[in-house]
Amino acid sequence: MKIAVIEDDPLVAEQLSRILRRVVSESVILPAARTVEEAIKMLNEHTDIELVFSDIELVDGRLCFEILTETRCTPPIVFCTAYQEYALRAFDSLAIDYILKPFDEADIRNAIEKLKS
């Protein structure tokens, strides 16, 4: 499974990548995109991405929802954020799960199970 991570905090991105490597052992996890522009570029270059884990508010001050209108790649998305107020908008945007930070391995495992079912 090819997985994209969109996360502006390097420590959170690394934690998520480590968990994903344990939970989805046969996966390719792309280096994290930190801004909307980086994420658009990544998704347009890797149209075979099967799942995205995305923060909502990124370091450039923009919301990840902008990414969805600018890319050809539209895989399922798991939103990982500290903000509850975007939940409805997230589920209108291909979301399979909405995980509040701080997350743990069980949260990520549950999201992967939702994708499989």
CYANA upper distance limits for C-alpha pairs under 8 A (distance plus 0.5 A):
  1 MET  CA     24 VAL  CA      8.20
  1 MET  CA     26 GLU  CA      7.10
  1 MET  CA     27 SER  CA      5.05
  1 MET  CA     28 VAL  CA      6.64
  1 MET  CA     49 ILE  CA      8.19
  1 MET  CA     50 GLU  CA      6.69
  1 MET  CA     51 LEU  CA      8.25
  2 LYS  CA     27 SER  CA      6.21
  2 LYS  CA     28 VAL  CA      5.19
  2 LYS  CA     29 ILE  CA      6.53
  2 LYS  CA     30 LEU  CA      8.04
  2 LYS  CA     48 ASP  CA      7.64
  2 LYS  CA     49 ILE  CA      5.48
  2 LYS  CA     50 GLU  CA      5.91
  2 LYS  CA     51 LEU  CA      7.25
  3 ILE  CA     27 SER  CA      7.58
  3 ILE  CA     28 VAL  CA      6.58
  3 ILE  CA     29 ILE  CA      5.34
  3 ILE  CA     30 LEU  CA      6.78
  3 ILE  CA     49 ILE  CA      6.31
  3 ILE  CA     50 GLU  CA      6.53
  3 ILE  CA     51 LEU  CA      5.45
  3 ILE  CA     52 VAL  CA      6.18
  3 ILE  CA     53 PHE  CA      8.06
  4 ALA  CA     29 ILE  CA      6.52
  4 ALA  CA     30 LEU  CA      5.77
  4 ALA  CA     31 PRO  CA      7.93
  4 ALA  CA     32 ALA  CA      7.42
  4 ALA  CA     43 LEU  CA      8.49
  4 ALA  CA     49 ILE  CA      7.19
  4 ALA  CA     51 LEU  CA      6.90
  4 ALA  CA     52 VAL  CA      5.21
  4 ALA  CA     53 PHE  CA      6.80
  5 VAL  CA     13 ALA  CA      7.52
  5 VAL  CA     17 SER  CA      8.26
  5 VAL  CA     29 ILE  CA      7.90
  5 VAL  CA     30 LEU  CA      7.20
  5 VAL  CA     31 PRO  CA      7.46
  5 VAL  CA     32 ALA  CA      5.29
  5 VAL  CA     33 ALA  CA      6.92
  5 VAL  CA     52 VAL  CA      6.37
  5 VAL  CA     53 PHE  CA      5.44
  5 VAL  CA     54 SER  CA      6.40
  6 ILE  CA     13 ALA  CA      8.25
  6 ILE  CA     32 ALA  CA      5.87
  6 ILE  CA     33 ALA  CA      5.23
  6 ILE  CA     34 ARG  CA      6.50
  6 ILE  CA     35 THR  CA      8.17
  6 ILE  CA     39 ALA  CA      6.94
  6 ILE  CA     52 VAL  CA      7.93
  6 ILE  CA     53 PHE  CA      6.68
  6 ILE  CA     54 SER  CA      5.00
  6 ILE  CA     55 ASP  CA      6.49
  7 GLU  CA     12 VAL  CA      7.72
  7 GLU  CA     13 ALA  CA      6.14
  7 GLU  CA     32 ALA  CA      6.65
  7 GLU  CA     33 ALA  CA      6.62
  7 GLU  CA     34 ARG  CA      5.74
  7 GLU  CA     35 THR  CA      8.36
  7 GLU  CA     54 SER  CA      6.53
  7 GLU  CA     55 ASP  CA      5.71
  7 GLU  CA     58 LEU  CA      7.41
  8 ASP  CA     13 ALA  CA      7.91
  8 ASP  CA     32 ALA  CA      8.41
  8 ASP  CA     33 ALA  CA      7.56
  8 ASP  CA     34 ARG  CA      4.60
  8 ASP  CA     35 THR  CA      7.24
  8 ASP  CA     55 ASP  CA      8.02
  8 ASP  CA     58 LEU  CA      6.05
  8 ASP  CA     59 VAL  CA      5.99
  9 ASP  CA     13 ALA  CA      6.64
  9 ASP  CA     34 ARG  CA      7.98
 10 PRO  CA     14 GLU  CA      6.61
 11 LEU  CA     15 GLN  CA      6.66
 12 VAL  CA     16 LEU  CA      6.56
 13 ALA  CA     17 SER  CA      6.62
 13 ALA  CA     32 ALA  CA      6.88
 14 GLU  CA     18 ARG  CA      6.65
 15 GLN  CA     19 ILE  CA      6.79
 16 LEU  CA     20 LEU  CA      6.59
 17 SER  CA     21 ARG  CA      6.67
 17 SER  CA     29 ILE  CA      7.30
 18 ARG  CA     22 ARG  CA      7.05
 19 ILE  CA     23 VAL  CA      6.62
 19 ILE  CA    105 GLU  CA      6.44
 19 ILE  CA    108 ILE  CA      7.92
 20 LEU  CA     24 VAL  CA      6.06
 20 LEU  CA     25 SER  CA      8.01
 20 LEU  CA     27 SER  CA      8.49
 20 LEU  CA     29 ILE  CA      8.35
 20 LEU  CA    108 ILE  CA      7.86
 21 ARG  CA     25 SER  CA      5.71
 21 ARG  CA     26 GLU  CA      8.17
 21 ARG  CA     27 SER  CA      7.26
 21 ARG  CA     29 ILE  CA      8.26
 23 VAL  CA    105 GLU  CA      8.31
 23 VAL  CA    108 ILE  CA      8.22
 23 VAL  CA    109 ARG  CA      6.66
 33 ALA  CA     38 GLU  CA      5.76
 33 ALA  CA     39 ALA  CA      5.64
 33 ALA  CA     42 MET  CA      7.90
 34 ARG  CA     38 GLU  CA      6.96
 34 ARG  CA     39 ALA  CA      7.67
 34 ARG  CA     58 LEU  CA      7.03
 34 ARG  CA     59 VAL  CA      7.01
 35 THR  CA     39 ALA  CA      6.69
 35 THR  CA     58 LEU  CA      6.21
 35 THR  CA     59 VAL  CA      6.54
 35 THR  CA     60 ASP  CA      6.17
 35 THR  CA     62 ARG  CA      8.24
 36 VAL  CA     40 ILE  CA      6.64
 36 VAL  CA     58 LEU  CA      7.63
 36 VAL  CA     60 ASP  CA      7.79
 36 VAL  CA     62 ARG  CA      7.23
 36 VAL  CA     63 LEU  CA      7.90
 36 VAL  CA     64 CYS  CA      6.67
 36 VAL  CA     66 GLU  CA      7.68
 36 VAL  CA     67 ILE  CA      6.58
 37 GLU  CA     41 LYS  CA      6.72
 37 GLU  CA     67 ILE  CA      8.38
 38 GLU  CA     42 MET  CA      6.63
 39 ALA  CA     43 LEU  CA      6.60
 39 ALA  CA     67 ILE  CA      7.32
 40 ILE  CA     44 ASN  CA      6.56
 40 ILE  CA     67 ILE  CA      6.13
 40 ILE  CA     70 GLU  CA      6.99
 40 ILE  CA     71 THR  CA      6.44
 41 LYS  CA     45 GLU  CA      6.59
 42 MET  CA     46 HIS  CA      6.51
 43 LEU  CA     47 THR  CA      6.49
 43 LEU  CA     49 ILE  CA      7.87
 43 LEU  CA     71 THR  CA      6.83
 43 LEU  CA     72 ARG  CA      7.88
 43 LEU  CA     73 CYS  CA      6.23
 44 ASN  CA     71 THR  CA      6.17
 44 ASN  CA     72 ARG  CA      6.52
 44 ASN  CA     73 CYS  CA      6.80
 46 HIS  CA     73 CYS  CA      8.22
 47 THR  CA     72 ARG  CA      7.58
 47 THR  CA     73 CYS  CA      5.57
 48 ASP  CA     73 CYS  CA      8.04
 49 ILE  CA     73 CYS  CA      7.88
 49 ILE  CA     75 PRO  CA      7.02
 50 GLU  CA     75 PRO  CA      5.91
 50 GLU  CA     76 PRO  CA      7.56
 51 LEU  CA     75 PRO  CA      5.87
 51 LEU  CA     76 PRO  CA      5.80
 51 LEU  CA     77 ILE  CA      6.47
 51 LEU  CA     78 VAL  CA      8.24
 52 VAL  CA     75 PRO  CA      7.15
 52 VAL  CA     76 PRO  CA      6.85
 52 VAL  CA     77 ILE  CA      5.20
 52 VAL  CA     78 VAL  CA      6.64
 53 PHE  CA     77 ILE  CA      6.31
 53 PHE  CA     78 VAL  CA      5.24
 53 PHE  CA     79 PHE  CA      6.27
 53 PHE  CA     80 CYS  CA      7.18
 54 SER  CA     64 CYS  CA      7.86
 54 SER  CA     77 ILE  CA      7.49
 54 SER  CA     78 VAL  CA      6.75
 54 SER  CA     79 PHE  CA      5.35
 54 SER  CA     80 CYS  CA      6.23
 54 SER  CA     81 THR  CA      8.35
 55 ASP  CA     64 CYS  CA      7.59
 55 ASP  CA     79 PHE  CA      6.28
 55 ASP  CA     80 CYS  CA      5.45
 55 ASP  CA     81 THR  CA      5.65
 56 ILE  CA     63 LEU  CA      5.89
 56 ILE  CA     64 CYS  CA      5.54
 56 ILE  CA     65 PHE  CA      7.90
 56 ILE  CA     79 PHE  CA      7.40
 56 ILE  CA     80 CYS  CA      7.76
 56 ILE  CA     81 THR  CA      6.51
 56 ILE  CA     86 TYR  CA      8.49
 57 GLU  CA     61 GLY  CA      6.96
 57 GLU  CA     62 ARG  CA      6.52
 57 GLU  CA     63 LEU  CA      5.31
 57 GLU  CA     64 CYS  CA      7.01
 57 GLU  CA     81 THR  CA      8.32
 58 LEU  CA     62 ARG  CA      6.21
 58 LEU  CA     63 LEU  CA      6.69
 58 LEU  CA     64 CYS  CA      7.48
 62 ARG  CA     66 GLU  CA      8.24
 64 CYS  CA     68 LEU  CA      8.00
 65 PHE  CA     69 THR  CA      7.95
 65 PHE  CA     90 ALA  CA      8.48
 65 PHE  CA     93 SER  CA      8.08
 66 GLU  CA     70 GLU  CA      7.29
 67 ILE  CA     71 THR  CA      6.91
 68 LEU  CA     74 THR  CA      7.65
 68 LEU  CA     93 SER  CA      8.24
 74 THR  CA     94 LEU  CA      8.43
 75 PRO  CA     94 LEU  CA      8.10
 76 PRO  CA     94 LEU  CA      5.94
 76 PRO  CA     95 ALA  CA      6.48
 76 PRO  CA     96 ILE  CA      6.80
 76 PRO  CA    115 LEU  CA      8.38
 77 ILE  CA     93 SER  CA      8.48
 77 ILE  CA     94 LEU  CA      6.45
 77 ILE  CA     95 ALA  CA      5.17
 77 ILE  CA     96 ILE  CA      6.41
 77 ILE  CA     97 ASP  CA      7.72
 78 VAL  CA     95 ALA  CA      6.16
 78 VAL  CA     96 ILE  CA      6.20
 78 VAL  CA     97 ASP  CA      5.35
 78 VAL  CA     98 TYR  CA      6.36
 78 VAL  CA     99 ILE  CA      7.81
 78 VAL  CA    111 ALA  CA      7.53
 79 PHE  CA     90 ALA  CA      7.74
 79 PHE  CA     95 ALA  CA      7.42
 79 PHE  CA     97 ASP  CA      6.82
 79 PHE  CA     98 TYR  CA      5.28
 79 PHE  CA     99 ILE  CA      6.50
 80 CYS  CA     98 TYR  CA      6.59
 80 CYS  CA     99 ILE  CA      5.21
 80 CYS  CA    100 LEU  CA      6.23
 80 CYS  CA    101 LYS  CA      6.90
 80 CYS  CA    103 PHE  CA      8.32
 81 THR  CA     98 TYR  CA      8.22
 81 THR  CA     99 ILE  CA      6.92
 81 THR  CA    100 LEU  CA      5.61
 81 THR  CA    101 LYS  CA      5.97
 82 ALA  CA    100 LEU  CA      5.80
 82 ALA  CA    101 LYS  CA      5.40
 82 ALA  CA    102 PRO  CA      7.91
 83 TYR  CA    100 LEU  CA      7.54
 84 GLN  CA    100 LEU  CA      7.79
 86 TYR  CA     90 ALA  CA      6.50
 87 ALA  CA     91 PHE  CA      6.87
 87 ALA  CA     98 TYR  CA      7.19
 88 LEU  CA     92 ASP  CA      7.02
 89 ARG  CA     93 SER  CA      7.09
 90 ALA  CA     94 LEU  CA      7.75
 90 ALA  CA     95 ALA  CA      6.24
 90 ALA  CA     98 TYR  CA      8.00
 91 PHE  CA     95 ALA  CA      5.25
 91 PHE  CA     96 ILE  CA      7.72
 91 PHE  CA     97 ASP  CA      8.29
 96 ILE  CA    111 ALA  CA      7.69
 96 ILE  CA    114 LYS  CA      7.35
 96 ILE  CA    115 LEU  CA      7.22
 97 ASP  CA    111 ALA  CA      6.45
 97 ASP  CA    114 LYS  CA      8.23
 99 ILE  CA    103 PHE  CA      7.28
 99 ILE  CA    107 ASP  CA      7.45
103 PHE  CA    107 ASP  CA      6.56
103 PHE  CA    108 ILE  CA      8.05
104 ASP  CA    108 ILE  CA      7.18
105 GLU  CA    109 ARG  CA      6.51
106 ALA  CA    110 ASN  CA      6.56
107 ASP  CA    111 ALA  CA      6.86
108 ILE  CA    112 ILE  CA      6.82
109 ARG  CA    113 GLU  CA      6.76
110 ASN  CA    114 LYS  CA      6.74
111 ALA  CA    115 LEU  CA      6.92
112 ILE  CA    116 LYS  CA      6.86
113 GLU  CA    117 SER  CA      6.72
